[in-house]
Amino acid sequence: MELTTMIETRPGVRSGKPCFVGTRITVNDVLDYLTAGMTPSEIAGDFPELSEQHVLAAVAG
């Protein structure tokens, strides 16, 4: 999995935090949801613009 195709940093978007390409959802948001006990499939279900692959990229990043 190539992280650069899934995660980007854009000045002025979410204070420059790494986000998933084409979204304003930060990697840290996803990691917080995982820490709170959500599963990758639950996160993908709550955020249709993300897939379970995005969640795995957050962990790998």
N, C-alpha and C positions, 0 to 999 in steps of 0.2 A: 504494500500500500504506500503510495507516494503522498506524504503529508502535504506537500506544497500544492497539490491539486485540490485539497480539501480545506486547508486552513490558510488564512491570509491576515495580514495586519494592514489596516488602512488608516492613515492619519485622519483624525476628526471623527472616526467611527468608534464608539464605545471607548473613548480615551486612548485609542491606539492598541487596545488589547487584541490578542489573536481571536479572530472570529472565523466561523465556517464561511467558505466562499459563497457570496451572494446573499448572506444573511447578516443580521446584527446579533446573532446568538454567539456568545463567547465560549471558548473552550472551558474557561473557568466556570461558567454557568453549568455546563454539562457535568464537570467534575463535582460541583456542589450537589447536583441532583443525585449522582451516583453515591456520594458520601452519605446523603440523606436516606439512601436505601432503595432508590428507584432502579429498575433494571434497564438495560439498553433498549429493550422492546417498549417499555413504558415511556421512556424519553422520546423515542421515535414516534410513538403514538400521540404524544402531547404536542410534538413539533413536527408536522408533516413535511417540512422542508429538510428534515434530517432523517438519515437512515441509521440502522445499527452500525454500519461502517463508519459513519461520522463519530459515533460514540466511541468506537474502538480507536479511531484516530486521535480522539481527545486523550485517551489513556496512554497511547503510544507516544504522543507528543511530549 
